[in-house]
Amino acid sequence: MEASGERAVQKRQVLFFCLFLGVFGAGAEPLRYFVAEETERGTFLANLANDLGLRVGELSDRRSRIVSDQNMRFLLLNSLTGDLLLNEKLDREELCGPTEPCVLPFQLLLEKPFQIFRAELEVRDINDHSPVFLDKEILLKISESTNPGAVFPLESAQDSDVGTNSLSNYTISPNAYFHVNVHVGGEGNLLPKLILDQALDREEIPELSLTLTALDGGSPGRSGTTLLRILVVDVNDNAPEFVQSLYKVQVPENSPVGSLVVTVSARDLDTGSNGEIVYAFFYATERILKTFQINSTSGYLYLKARLNYEAIQTYTLTIKAKDGGGLSGNCTVIVEVTDINDNPPEILISSLTSPIAENSPETVVAVFRIRDRDSGNNGKMVCSIQDDLPFVLKPSVENFYTLVTERSLDREQNTEYSITITVTDLGTPRLKTEHNITVLVSDVNDNSPAFTQTSYTLLVHENNQPALHIGSISATDRDSGTNAQITYSLLPTQDPHLPLASLVSINADNGQLFALRALDFEALQAFEFRVGATDQGSPALSSQALVRVVVLDDNDNSPFVLYPMQNASAPCTELVPRAAEQGYLVTKVVAVDGDSGQNAWLSYQLLKATEPGLFGVWAHNGEVRTTRLLSERDAARHRLVVLVKDNGEPPLSASVTLHVLLVDGFSQPYLPLPEVAPERAQGASLTVYLVIALASVLSLFLFSVLVFVVVWLCRKRRAAPLGVCSVPEGHFPGHLVDVSGTGTLSQSYQYEVCLKGGSGTNSEFKFLKPTFPNILSQSIGREVEE
């Protein structure tokens, strides 16, 4: 965090340094270039790169451009060479009018880093306009009583050129009565005056026609002429006189057309037609004639067109009062246009950058300039944007502003910003201008995919079909586009014995998980692995989640009888003394089930018995006990079939056959059978043969079944090899089988179970060292062991 903070400070210092350079460059004395008007388009003016001390190509690298207030592209900059060319022919009179010098300011704007250089292009006048009189003929009436030396103002000519190319002199055709003098008017223009050299005599010369010529100072010079007709009239010895020789009035620029500006008044001491006064403009310019009009009889001066302070601030008018006898008098009216706040501020966008990459440091978004054509407080401006945005305005010179980011942007919070730039002037009433800028934020891969859960638990039944859909995982990414495209994968497992690649697979596009093969609960009850979600950004980001697959048990294993052994070469016979009490424990059927839960809950049932009602089987532990006292009438040999059934759905079962021999005592290991009556010996002999044949066939069948079961068990438990006195790890947790009430021996009857290993398939279980509570039990145990 400290390092990133230092980098941010360094970047901010670099930005401020660049802005300082821009301000420093803009504050220097502007460069000035000169060009004559009407110069052809494409004319080379200067090389800005050399003048500014920049290397070739730096203008292009720094994204240079020419900006100006005129909103016209009169200059063209070649950013590769730095050459400044004229983009169009310039007419000085159209651009600046009478203003001299005609200077067109412009700025060179460099964006990377931001810097402004001021420059000016001065358009020099050429003598392309001749002086022009508004009237082709000037009529002047002069009384014959006029004394020599009298001065008569004449209409001035108009010349659009300035400086030495403007009006410089007036001449009149040679004659004996008049000559022309020139004086400077109130606006700096030259005004001709006709001066009488000698008295006129109407009876001798009633009319004179002279040519008035206006000359400019250009080279070669140009001229314009008008005809001056002088009529000699009888004596009218009183000329009109104005009450004031000078009228000064202030008019707001928003005054409506037709409003009264001022009233001028003149008086004439003569009577009759010589005392009737007519008012008119005298040597008025075309601009004045378009703006004002005067009532010829009342002297009211009206507005003929709208005023504009930003174009012209002062008008100087000369009004002539002429009587019926042809005599006239003049007065001057100065109209000062006062400024009002009628121009809203303007916003001129120079550059705009959008979109902006999120997490970027302070970035220049826009460069713009503001201006107001009003003056005074009406032209002062305040620029602002909304307060709740991560952007800030930084002022520069020449009313330039830069819009920069205040901090790094986060696209996940805002994908775009609408910025309103508001410029308000300080006039009355205040005017404002708003400009909306939409800045888009482009995405950067800064968000890792997030799983909806930190861990997932999936349940699947064993013996499933291959390619079974067992569940799905899901992750989301707050980024957009390719940065939000997620690919799912299985991560390498830490358990080297877990063949994950052969157990499950994942759809890389949607996170669906599939079991590749059938699962076996007895071999694998559950397993865990980690999955990853990786986006497509650069660099790519990823996250992990834990998936636990729990295999649910199905009832696919039948109960297996451990005792009595069904694959023994000879059937196991249980000995029961005839003196046994009711409830005597004959034996116990021991069985196990490879399943779990209720699928492994075993119950026992006596399916068949030689003599029903003599023996019974406890349903929960498999103990075979006598149900009543034995008698001499009971048969000596009994065959019991016990059914072992689990609690699965559907239930599976197995059966076992018990042979029980009733004896009077245990003094002989093999007791003789009771004698058979002689008359029944022959029939019994035939029965014995039949029983032996049937037993042989049944034994062969059981042996085949047992071999199949043993081979199946050996394959299934290949991971745990069997040896002498070895116990399968998955089914017998110790060297003693001691589970009370679940189908195995009770606590009072324990057997050490060993699996005797042989070279073939004749391995068998042996129950050694039975523990009985009396000597009779010990004798039975020795018989069983033998």
C-alpha positions in Angstrom: 0.0 0.0 0.0 2.9 2.4 0.8 4.5 1.6 -2.6 1.3 2.2 -4.5 0.8 5.5 -2.6 4.3 6.6 -3.5 3.7 5.8 -7.2 0.4 7.8 -7.1 2.3 10.8 -5.6 5.0 10.5 -8.2 2.4 10.4 -11.1 0.6 13.3 -9.6 3.8 15.3 -9.4 4.6 14.5 -13.1 1.1 15.7 -14.1 1.5 18.9 -12.1 4.9 19.4 -13.7 3.4 19.0 -17.2 0.7 21.5 -16.4 3.3 23.9 -15.0 5.2 23.6 -18.3 2.0 24.2 -20.2 1.3 27.3 -18.1 4.8 28.5 -18.5 4.7 28.1 -22.3 1.4 29.9 -22.5 2.5 32.8 -20.4 5.5 33.6 -22.6 5.4 36.4 -25.2 3.4 35.1 -28.2 5.0 34.4 -31.5 4.0 36.8 -34.3 3.9 35.9 -38.0 3.0 38.2 -40.9 1.2 37.6 -44.1 -0.2 39.9 -46.8 -3.9 39.7 -47.5 -5.0 37.8 -50.7 -1.9 35.5 -50.4 -2.5 32.2 -52.1 -3.6 29.2 -50.1 -0.8 26.8 -49.1 1.8 29.6 -48.7 4.5 28.7 -46.2 4.5 31.0 -43.2 6.9 29.5 -40.7 8.2 26.4 -39.1 6.7 26.2 -35.6 9.0 23.3 -34.5 12.1 25.4 -35.1 10.6 28.6 -33.6 9.6 26.7 -30.4 12.9 24.7 -30.2 11.1 21.4 -30.7 12.6 18.4 -32.5 11.2 17.1 -35.8 8.2 14.8 -35.2 7.7 16.0 -31.6 4.6 17.9 -32.7 3.1 14.7 -34.1 4.1 12.7 -31.0 2.4 15.2 -28.7 -0.8 15.4 -30.7 -0.5 19.1 -31.7 -3.3 21.1 -33.1 -4.1 24.8 -33.9 -7.1 26.4 -32.1 -8.5 29.9 -32.4 -11.4 32.0 -31.3 -12.5 32.7 -34.9 -13.8 29.2 -35.4 -12.3 29.2 -38.8 -9.4 27.1 -40.0 -7.3 29.8 -41.7 -4.1 28.0 -40.8 -2.9 24.5 -41.5 -0.2 22.7 -39.4 1.9 19.9 -40.8 2.6 18.1 -37.5 5.3 15.9 -39.1 7.5 18.7 -40.4 6.3 21.5 -38.2 5.5 23.8 -41.2 2.7 26.3 -40.7 0.8 26.9 -44.0 -1.9 29.3 -45.0 -5.2 27.3 -45.4 -7.2 30.0 -47.3 -7.0 33.4 -48.8 -7.5 36.1 -46.3 -9.4 39.4 -46.8 -8.1 41.8 -44.2 -11.1 44.2 -44.7 -13.5 41.3 -44.0 -11.6 40.0 -41.0 -10.8 43.3 -39.2 -12.6 46.1 -41.0 -10.9 49.5 -40.1 -9.0 48.0 -37.2 -5.2 48.3 -37.6 -3.2 46.3 -37.1 -5.2 43.2 -38.1 -4.0 40.5 -35.7 -5.5 37.0 -35.6 -4.5 35.3 -32.3 -4.3 31.5 -32.3 -2.8 28.9 -30.0 -0.7 25.8 -30.5 -2.1 23.1 -28.3 0.1 20.1 -27.3 -1.8 17.3 -25.4 1.0 14.9 -24.3 2.0 16.5 -22.1 -0.5 19.4 -22.0 1.1 22.7 -23.1 -0.1 25.8 -24.9 1.9 28.2 -27.0 0.4 31.6 -28.0 0.9 33.0 -31.4 -0.5 35.8 -33.6 -0.9 36.2 -37.3 -0.8 39.8 -38.6 -2.6 40.2 -41.9 -1.0 43.2 -43.7 -3.1 45.3 -45.9 -2.5 45.6 -49.7 -3.9 48.4 -51.8 -6.7 46.5 -53.3 -9.5 49.0 -52.8 -10.0 52.4 -54.5 -11.6 55.3 -52.7 -15.3 55.5 -53.4 -17.7 58.4 -52.9 -21.2 57.4 -51.9 -22.8 60.0 -54.2 -21.8 60.3 -57.8 -22.7 64.0 -57.7 -22.5 66.5 -54.9 -24.7 69.6 -55.2 -23.6 72.6 -53.3 -25.4 76.0 -53.2 -23.3 79.0 -52.2 -24.7 82.5 -51.8 -23.2 85.1 -53.9 -22.7 87.2 -50.8 -20.3 84.7 -49.3 -17.0 86.2 -48.4 -13.8 84.7 -49.6 -12.2 82.3 -47.1 -15.5 80.6 -46.3 -15.3 76.9 -45.7 -17.8 74.4 -47.0 -17.5 70.8 -45.7 -17.7 68.1 -48.4 -18.7 64.5 -48.4 -15.7 62.2 -47.7 -14.8 59.2 -49.7 -14.7 55.6 -48.3 -11.6 53.5 -48.6 -11.6 50.0 -47.0 -7.8 49.8 -47.0 -5.9 51.0 -43.9 -2.6 52.6 -43.1 -0.7 54.0 -46.0 -3.2 52.4 -48.4 -6.1 54.4 -47.0 -7.2 57.9 -48.0 -4.3 60.4 -48.0 -5.5 63.5 -49.9 -8.3 65.2 -51.9 -7.8 67.4 -55.0 -10.2 69.4 -57.1 -10.0 70.3 -60.7 -8.2 73.6 -61.4 -10.4 76.7 -61.2 -10.2 80.4 -60.1 -12.7 80.3 -57.2 -12.1 77.3 -55.0 -9.4 75.0 -53.6 -9.6 72.0 -51.2 -8.1 71.6 -47.7 -8.1 68.4 -45.7 -8.5 67.9 -42.0 -8.8 64.9 -39.6 -12.2 64.0 -38.3 -13.3 62.7 -34.9 -12.9 59.1 -36.0 -9.4 59.7 -37.5 -10.7 59.9 -41.1 -9.7 62.6 -43.6 -12.5 65.2 -44.4 -12.4 67.5 -47.4 -13.3 71.2 -47.1 -14.0 73.5 -50.0 -12.6 77.0 -49.4 -13.8 80.0 -51.4 -10.9 82.0 -52.8 -12.8 84.9 -54.3 -16.4 86.2 -54.3 -18.9 84.7 -56.6 -21.1 86.6 -58.9 -24.3 84.8 -59.9 -24.9 87.0 -62.8 -21.5 86.2 -64.2 -21.2 82.5 -63.3 -24.5 80.9 -62.1 -23.0 77.4 -61.8 -19.7 75.6 -61.5 -19.0 71.9 -62.2 -15.8 70.6 -60.6 -14.3 67.2 -60.2 -13.4 66.2 -56.6 -10.7 63.4 -56.5 -9.9 61.2 -53.5 -6.3 59.7 -53.5 -4.9 56.9 -51.3 -1.3 56.4 -50.3 -0.8 53.0 -51.9 1.8 52.0 -54.4 0.6 52.1 -57.1 -1.9 54.7 -55.9 -5.7 54.4 -56.4 -8.2 57.2 -56.7 -12.0 57.9 -56.8 -13.9 60.9 -58.1 -17.3 62.6 -57.8 -18.9 65.5 -59.6 -19.1 68.7 -57.5 -21.9 71.0 -58.8 -21.9 74.5 -57.2 -25.0 76.7 -57.7 -24.6 80.4 -56.9 -27.8 81.6 -55.2 -29.2 84.8 -54.1 -28.4 86.1 -50.6 -29.7 84.0 -47.7 -27.7 85.6 -45.0 -28.7 83.3 -42.0 -27.6 79.7 -41.9 -29.3 77.2 -39.6 -27.5 76.9 -36.2 -27.8 73.9 -33.8 -28.7 74.4 -30.2 -25.7 72.1 -29.3 -22.8 71.6 -31.5 -22.1 68.2 -29.8 -24.6 65.7 -28.6 -23.4 62.7 -26.5 -25.8 59.9 -25.6 -25.5 56.3 -24.2 -27.7 53.6 -25.6 -28.0 50.0 -24.2 -27.1 47.4 -26.9 -30.4 45.7 -26.3 -32.5 48.7 -27.3 -35.2 47.7 -29.7 -35.3 48.7 -33.3 -37.2 52.0 -33.7 -36.4 53.4 -30.3 -35.5 57.1 -30.0 -31.8 57.7 -29.5 -31.7 61.5 -29.3 -33.4 64.7 -30.7 -31.3 67.3 -32.4 -32.6 70.8 -32.9 -31.5 73.8 -35.1 -32.9 77.3 -35.7 -32.8 79.7 -38.6 -33.3 83.5 -38.2 -34.6 83.8 -41.7 -38.2 83.6 -42.6 -40.1 81.8 -45.3 -38.5 79.1 -47.2 -35.1 80.4 -46.0 -36.1 79.5 -42.4 -37.5 76.1 -43.1 -35.0 73.5 -41.8 -34.5 69.9 -43.1 -32.3 67.5 -41.1 -30.2 64.9 -42.8 -27.0 62.9 -42.3 -23.9 64.5 -43.5 -21.0 62.4 -45.1 -22.4 59.4 -43.2 -20.7 56.0 -43.7 -22.6 53.0 -44.9 -22.5 51.5 -41.4 -24.2 54.6 -39.9 -26.8 54.6 -42.6 -27.7 51.0 -41.9 -27.9 51.6 -38.1 -29.7 55.0 -37.7 -32.3 57.0 -39.4 -33.4 60.7 -38.8 -36.7 62.4 -39.1 -36.0 65.2 -41.6 -38.5 67.6 -40.1 -38.4 66.8 -36.3 -34.7 65.9 -35.9 -35.6 62.7 -34.1 -32.8 60.1 -34.4 -34.0 56.5 -34.3 -32.4 53.1 -34.3 -32.8 51.3 -37.6 -31.0 48.1 -36.6 -29.9 46.3 -33.5 -26.8 47.4 -31.7 -24.0 45.1 -30.7 -21.5 46.2 -28.1 -19.2 43.4 -28.9 -18.9 44.6 -32.6 -19.0 48.5 -32.2 -18.8 50.4 -29.0 -19.1 54.1 -30.4 -20.8 55.8 -33.3 -19.9 59.4 -34.5 -22.6 61.0 -36.6 -22.6 64.4 -38.3 -26.1 65.8 -38.8 -26.8 68.7 -41.2 -29.6 71.2 -40.8 -30.4 72.8 -44.2 -32.8 75.7 -44.7 -34.9 76.5 -47.8 -32.3 78.9 -49.1 -29.6 76.2 -49.3 -27.7 77.3 -46.2 -26.8 74.6 -43.7 -25.3 74.0 -40.3 -23.8 70.9 -38.7 -23.6 69.2 -35.3 -22.0 66.0 -34.1 -23.8 63.2 -32.3 -21.7 60.6 -30.4 -23.6 57.5 -29.6 -21.9 55.2 -27.0 -23.2 51.7 -26.9 -23.4 50.3 -23.3 -22.8 46.6 -22.7 -25.5 44.3 -21.3 -25.2 40.7 -20.4 -26.7 39.3 -23.6 -24.1 36.7 -24.5 -24.0 33.4 -22.7 -20.6 31.9 -22.0 -19.2 29.5 -24.6 -17.4 26.2 -24.2 -15.0 25.1 -26.9 -13.9 21.5 -26.6 -10.3 20.9 -27.9 -9.9 17.2 -27.0 -11.9 14.4 -25.4 -10.6 11.0 -24.3 -13.2 8.2 -23.9 -13.2 5.4 -22.8 -10.7 5.5 -19.9 -9.3 2.3 -18.5 -10.3 1.6 -14.9 -7.6 1.7 -12.2 -5.7 4.2 -14.3 -3.9 7.0 -12.4 -4.8 10.7 -12.9 -5.7 11.0 -16.5 -6.6 14.0 -18.6 -10.1 13.4 -19.9 -10.8 16.7 -21.7 -9.2 20.0 -22.7 -11.5 22.9 -23.3 -11.7 26.7 -23.4 -14.4 29.0 -22.2 -15.1 32.6 -23.4 -17.8 35.3 -23.0 -18.1 38.0 -25.6 -19.4 40.5 -23.1 -17.2 42.9 -21.1 -16.6 43.8 -17.5 -18.4 41.6 -15.0 -20.6 40.4 -17.8 -17.5 38.8 -19.3 -16.1 37.2 -16.1 -16.9 33.5 -15.8 -16.9 30.7 -13.2 -16.5 27.1 -14.4 -17.6 24.0 -12.4 -18.7 20.4 -12.5 -20.8 18.3 -10.2 -19.4 17.6 -6.7 -20.2 13.9 -6.5 -17.9 12.8 -9.4 -14.3 11.5 -9.2 -13.2 14.3 -11.5 -11.7 17.7 -11.0 -11.3 20.9 -13.1 -7.8 22.4 -13.3 -7.6 26.0 -14.8 -4.8 27.0 -17.1 -4.0 30.2 -19.0 -6.1 31.8 -21.7 -9.3 30.5 -20.0 -8.2 26.9 -20.8 -9.3 24.1 -18.4 -8.3 20.5 -18.1 -10.7 17.8 -16.8 -8.7 15.1 -15.0 -9.6 12.1 -12.9 -9.3 12.7 -9.2 -8.7 9.0 -8.4 -8.7 5.6 -10.0 -12.0 4.6 -11.5 -13.8 1.3 -10.9 -15.8 0.0 -13.7 -17.7 -2.5 -11.5 -19.1 0.5 -9.6 -19.8 2.8 -12.6 -19.5 1.9 -16.2 -19.9 5.5 -17.4 -20.0 9.0 -16.0 -22.2 11.9 -17.3 -20.2 15.1 -16.6 -21.9 18.4 -16.9 -19.6 21.4 -17.4 -21.3 24.5 -16.2 -20.0 28.0 -17.0 -21.7 31.0 -15.4 -20.9 34.7 -16.0 -21.0 37.4 -13.3 -23.4 39.7 -15.2 -26.9 40.8 -14.2 -28.8 38.6 -14.8 -26.3 35.8 -14.8 -26.2 33.6 -17.8 -24.9 30.1 -17.9 -24.0 27.4 -20.4 -23.9 23.7 -19.8 -22.1 21.0 -21.8 -22.6 17.3 -21.2 -19.7 14.9 -21.6 -20.1 11.1 -21.3 -17.0 9.3 -20.2 -17.0 5.5 -20.6 -14.9 3.3 -18.3 -13.2 0.3 -20.0 -12.8 -2.9 -18.1 -9.5 -4.2 -16.6 -9.2 -7.8 -15.4 -9.1 -6.9 -11.6 -11.7 -9.3 -10.2 -11.1 -13.0 -9.7 -14.0 -15.4 -10.4 -16.0 -16.1 -7.2 -17.7 -19.4 -6.5 -21.3 -19.3 -5.2 -20.1 -21.6 -2.4 -16.8 -22.2 -0.8 -17.5 -26.0 -0.8 -19.9 -28.3 -2.5 -21.3 -31.7 -1.3 -22.6 -34.0 -4.0 -24.5 -37.2 -3.3 -24.4 -40.1 -5.7 -25.7 -43.7 -5.4 -23.2 -46.5 -6.1 -23.5 -48.6 -9.2 -24.4 -45.4 -11.2 -24.4 -45.3 -14.9 -21.1 -44.0 -16.5 -21.2 -40.3 -17.6 -23.9 -39.6 -15.0 -24.5 -35.9 -14.2 -23.9 -35.7 -10.5 -24.0 -31.9 -9.9 -22.9 -28.5 -10.9 -20.6 -25.7 -9.6 -21.0 -22.1 -10.5 -18.8 -19.0 -10.3 -19.3 -15.4 -11.3 -16.9 -12.6 -12.4 -17.7 -8.9 -11.9 -15.6 -8.0 -14.9 -17.1 -7.8 -18.4 -16.3 -9.2 -21.8 -13.5 -11.7 -22.1 -12.4 -10.8 -18.6 -15.7 -12.4 -17.3 -15.6 -15.5 -19.4 -15.0 -18.4 -17.0 -13.4 -21.8 -17.7 -13.8 -24.6 -15.1 -11.2 -27.3 -14.5 -10.3 -30.0 -12.1 -7.2 -29.2 -10.0 -4.5 -31.9 -9.2 -5.4 -33.8 -6.1 -2.9 -34.1 -3.2 -3.9 -37.8 -2.7 -1.7 -39.9 -5.1 -4.0 -42.9 -4.5 -7.1 -41.1 -5.7 -7.5 -41.7 -9.5 -9.5 -38.4 -9.9 -9.1 -38.3 -13.7 -10.9 -41.7 -14.0 -13.6 -40.8 -11.5 -15.1 -37.5 -12.5 -14.9 -34.9 -15.3 -16.1 -31.3 -15.5 -17.6 -29.3 -18.4 -15.2 -26.4 -18.8 -18.0 -24.1 -20.0 -20.8 -24.5 -17.5 -19.2 -26.4 -14.5 -21.3 -29.5 -14.7 -19.7 -32.6 -13.0 -20.0 -36.1 -14.4 -19.1 -39.5 -12.9 -17.0 -41.3 -15.5 -17.6 -44.8 -14.1 -19.7 -46.7 -11.7 -18.8 -46.1 -8.1 -18.6 -48.8 -5.4 -19.5 -47.7 -1.9 -17.7 -50.7 -0.5 -14.5 -49.6 -2.2 -14.9 -45.8 -1.9 -17.3 -44.1 0.4 -16.3 -40.5 -0.3 -13.6 -38.4 -1.9 -12.7 -34.8 -2.2 -11.1 -32.7 -4.8 -10.7 -29.0 -5.7 -12.0 -27.3 -8.8 -10.8 -24.1 -10.3 -12.5 -21.2 -12.2 -10.2 -19.1 -14.4 -11.3 -16.1 -16.5 -10.0 -15.2 -19.9 -8.4 -11.9 -18.9 -4.7 -11.0 -19.3 -3.3 -11.8 -16.9 -5.9 -14.5 -16.1 -7.3 -14.6 -12.5 -8.6 -17.7 -10.8 -10.2 -19.1 -7.7 -10.8 -22.5 -6.1 -13.6 -24.4 -4.4 -13.7 -27.7 -2.6 -16.0 -30.5 -3.9 -16.9 -33.5 -1.7 -18.6 -36.5 -3.4 -20.4 -38.8 -1.0 -21.2 -42.3 -2.4 -24.6 -43.6 -1.1 -24.8 -47.3 -0.4 -27.2 -49.5 -2.4 -28.1 -53.0 -1.2 -25.9 -54.8 -3.7 -24.3 -57.3 -1.3 -26.0 -60.4 0.0 -25.3 -61.6 3.6 -22.3 -63.9 3.8 -22.2 -66.7 6.4 -19.0 -67.0 8.3 -20.1 -69.9 10.5 -20.9 -72.6 10.0 -18.6 -72.9 7.0 -20.5 -74.0 3.9 -17.4 -74.9 1.8 -16.0 -77.5 4.2 -15.3 -81.0 2.9 -17.5 -82.5 5.5 -20.6 -80.9 7.1 -20.2 -79.6 10.6 -22.3 -81.3 13.2 -23.4 -79.7 16.4 -23.7 -82.1 19.5 -26.5 -81.5 21.9 -26.9 -83.6 25.1 -30.4 -85.0 25.5 -30.3 -83.6 29.0 -30.1 -80.0 27.8 -32.4 -77.5 29.4 -34.9 -75.5 27.5 -33.1 -72.6 25.8 -29.9 -74.4 25.5 -27.5 -72.7 23.1 -26.9 -75.2 20.3 -24.7 -72.9 18.1 -24.7 -69.4 16.6 -24.9 -68.5 13.0 -22.3 -65.8 12.2 -22.9 -63.7 9.1 -21.7 -60.4 7.7 -22.9 -58.0 5.0 -20.6 -55.9 2.8 -23.2 -53.0 2.7 -23.6 -50.4 5.4 -26.5 -48.8 7.4 -29.8 -50.6 7.3 -28.6 -52.5 4.3 -26.3 -54.4 6.7 -28.9 -55.0 9.4 -29.2 -58.8 9.5 -32.1 -60.9 10.8 -32.2 -64.6 11.2 -35.1 -67.0 10.6 -35.5 -70.8 10.9 -36.6 -71.8 7.4 -36.7 -75.6 7.7 -36.3 -78.1 10.5 -36.5 -81.9 10.7 -38.7 -81.6 13.7 -40.4 -78.2 13.9 -40.8 -76.8 17.4 -37.7 -78.4 18.8 -35.2 -75.6 17.9 -35.5 -71.9 17.4 -33.3 -69.1 16.1 -33.1 -65.7 17.7 -33.9 -63.1 15.0 -31.2 -60.5 15.9 -28.1 -62.5 16.9 -28.5 -65.8 15.1 -28.3 -68.0 18.2 -29.9 -71.4 17.8 -31.4 -72.7 21.0 -33.7 -75.5 22.1 -37.3 -74.4 22.6 -38.2 -77.3 24.9 -36.8 -80.2 26.9 -35.5 -83.1 24.8 -36.9 -86.6 25.1 -36.0 -90.1 24.1 -38.6 -90.0 21.3 -36.9 -87.2 19.5 -34.8 -88.3 16.5 -31.1 -88.4 16.9 -30.2 -86.4 13.8 -31.7 -83.1 12.9 -31.2 -80.8 9.8 -31.9 -77.1 10.3 -32.0 -74.5 7.4 -31.4 -71.0 8.7 -32.3 -67.9 6.5 -30.1 -64.8 6.9 -31.7 -61.7 5.4 -30.6 -58.0 5.4 -32.8 -54.9 5.8 -32.2 -53.4 2.3 -34.6 -52.6 -0.4 -35.1 -55.0 -2.0 -33.8 -57.3 0.8 -31.1 -59.9 0.0 -30.6 -63.2 1.8 -28.5 -66.3 2.3 -29.2 -69.6 3.9 -27.1 -72.0 5.9 -27.7 -75.7 6.8 -27.0 -77.0 10.3 -26.7 -80.6 11.4 -27.5 -81.3 15.0 -26.9 -84.7 16.7 -28.6 -85.5 19.9 -26.3 -87.5 22.2 -26.5 -89.0 25.7 -23.0 -87.8 26.6 -19.6 -86.7 25.2 -17.4 -89.6 26.1 -16.8 -90.7 22.4 -16.0 -88.3 19.6 -18.1 -90.3 17.2 -21.3 -91.8 18.7 -23.0 -94.8 17.0 -26.4 -94.4 15.6 -29.3 -96.1 17.3 -29.9 -99.6 16.2 -32.5 -100.1 13.5 -35.0 -102.9 13.7 -34.1 -105.9 11.5 -37.3 -105.7 9.6 -36.4 -102.2 8.6 -32.7 -102.7 7.8 -33.2 -103.5 4.1 -35.4 -100.4 3.5 -33.1 -98.2 5.4 -30.2 -99.4 3.4 -31.9 -98.3 0.2 -32.7 -94.9 1.8 -29.1 -94.4 2.8 -27.9 -95.0 -0.8 -30.4 -92.4 -2.1 -29.3 -89.9 0.5 -25.6 -90.4 -0.3 -26.2 -89.9 -4.0 -28.3 -86.8 -3.4 -25.7 -85.4 -1.0 -22.9 -86.0 -3.5 -24.7 -84.0 -6.2 -25.6 -81.3 -3.7 -22.1 -81.1 -2.4 -20.7 -80.7 -5.9 -23.1 -77.9 -6.6 -22.3 -76.2 -3.3 -18.6 -76.6 -3.9 -18.9 -74.9 -7.3 -20.9 -72.0 -5.8 -18.4 -71.7 -3.0 -15.5 -71.6 -5.5 -17.3 -68.8 -7.4 -17.9 -66.8 -4.2 -14.3 -67.2 -3.0 -12.9 -66.1 -6.4 -15.3 -63.1 -6.4 -14.3 -62.1 -2.8 -10.6 -62.5 -3.7 -11.0 -60.1 -6.7 -13.0 -57.6 -4.7 -10.5 -57.6 -1.8 -7.4 -57.7 -3.9 -6.0 -54.7 -2.2 -5.9 -56.7 1.1 -4.0 -60.0 0.5 -5.0 -62.9 2.7 -2.7 -65.0 4.7 -2.8 -67.5 7.5 -4.8 -66.1 10.4 -5.4 -62.8 8.4 -8.6 -60.9 8.6 -10.1 -58.8 5.8 -9.5 -55.2 6.9 -12.8 -53.9 5.6 -15.0 -56.3 7.6 -13.2 -57.4 10.8 -11.8 -54.5 12.8 -9.9 -56.8 15.1 -8.7 -60.4 15.4 -11.9 -61.2 17.4 -15.4 -61.1 16.0 -17.4 -59.7 18.9 -20.6 -57.9 18.0 -23.6 -58.4 20.3 -27.0 -58.6 18.9 -26.2 -57.9 15.2 -26.0 -61.5 13.8 -22.6 -62.4 15.3 -21.6 -64.2 18.5 -22.8 -62.8 21.8 -20.4 -61.6 24.5 -20.4 -65.0 26.3 -19.3 -66.9 23.2 -16.2 -65.7 21.5 -14.3 -67.4 18.6 -11.0 -66.5 17.2 -11.6 -66.5 13.5 -8.7 -67.2 11.1 -8.7 -67.6 7.4 -6.6 -70.6 6.6 -4.7 -70.0 3.4 -4.1 -72.8 1.0 -2.7 -73.2 -2.5 -6.0 -73.6 -4.2 -9.6 -72.5 -3.5 -10.0 -74.7 -0.5 -9.4 -72.0 2.0 -11.7 -72.2 4.9 -12.6 -70.5 8.2 -11.7 -72.2 11.4 -13.1 -71.3 14.8 -10.4 -71.9 17.4 -10.4 -71.9 21.1 -14.0 -71.7 22.0 -14.7 -70.5 25.5 -17.5 -72.4 27.3 -18.5 -72.0 30.9 -18.2 -75.7 31.9 -16.3 -78.9 31.1 -19.0 -80.0 28.6 -18.4 -76.9 26.6 -14.7 -77.6 26.6 -15.3 -81.1 25.3 -17.5 -79.8 22.5 -14.8 -77.2 21.6 -12.2 -80.0 21.3 -14.6 -82.0 19.0 -15.1 -78.9 16.8 -11.4 -78.3 16.7 -10.7 -81.8 15.6 
